[in-house]
Amino acid sequence: MTVVIDEAGTVEATVGQEVILRLPEDPGTGYRWRISVIDGLALVDESFLPPDRVMLGAAGHRAFTVRATRPGTARLSVERRRVWERGAAETRDVVVLVRPAD
């Protein structure tokens, strides 16, 4: 079973389980979510999910799918920024408490 979260925070998973972090993103502004730290997790996929309805200026979602690779505490950090600017406008951290597989 996959764990899907829309906010940063702490979640629990089992080794081999996937966690999806979905965050709102509007590419038209130039701001994009990017991974800044990934520890104890393997990146499986990163994709942009367009809005349900096509509307000028409507935001979609950036989705990061990671897999828990070992028991313990794992961490995923993402930052929202423009490529040409220094520093992040916003950061989000996810802590994954990974249990051994049964």
N, C-alpha and C positions, 0 to 999 in steps of 0.2 A: 504494500500500500504506500502511495506517495503522500508526503506531507506538503500541503500548499499553504504558504503564508503571504499576507499582503502588507505586513509591517515587520519591522525589525524586532528582535527580542530573543527569547530562549525557547527552543523546541527540543523534543526528544525524538530520537530515531534509533534504528537498529543497524548494525553493520550491513552494508549492501542496500539499504533503503535510500530512496531519493527524496530530496527536499527541494521544493521550488519556491523561490522568492520572486514575487511579482510586484513591481513598483510602477506607478504612473510615469509616463514619459511622453513629451511632445517634441519630436525631432525638429520641428519648425523653429524652435527657440534656440537651437544650437546646444542645449543641455542634454547630456546623455549619461546614463548610469554605466559605470565601469567598475570592474573588480579591482580593489586595492590590496586586499589580503585574502588568501585562501589557505587555511591550515587544517590538516586532518580530513579534508574533503577533496573529492575529485570532480572537476568541472565536466559535466556531461553535455550540456547544451546552453547556449545563450541565444535568445531570439527576441524580436520585437513583435508584439501582438497588436495589430491595428485596432482602432475603435470598432465597435459593433456597427455603428452607422457612419457612413462617410459624410463628415461635416467639416467645413473649413475651420482649422484651428483645434479640432478635437484631439484629445490626447489618447494614446494607446497605453500599452504596458511593456516594460522590459522584463523578461523572465530569465532567471538564472536557475538552471537545474544542476544540483550537485549530488554526489553520492557519498554516503558515510563510508569511510574506508577502514577505520580501526576504532576500537572502543576508547572512550575517554571524552574529553572536551574538545570540540572542533570549532572553528571560527571562520565566518565569511564576512568581509567588510566590503561595502561598495560606496562609491562616491559619485555624486552628480556634479558634472562640470562641463565646461566648453573646452574642446581640445586645445584651442589657442590661448587659454587663460591659465595662469598658475593658481593652484589651490582649488579646493572643492567648495562648491556653493552649499553642499549638503552631504552628510554621510549617514549611512545606516549600518548597523552591526547585527549579525545573527550569531548566536551561540547555539551549537548543536550538541546536546548531551547524548553521546552515542553509546548504546548498550551492545554487548556481544550478541551475535546471532544465536538463536536457540539450537 
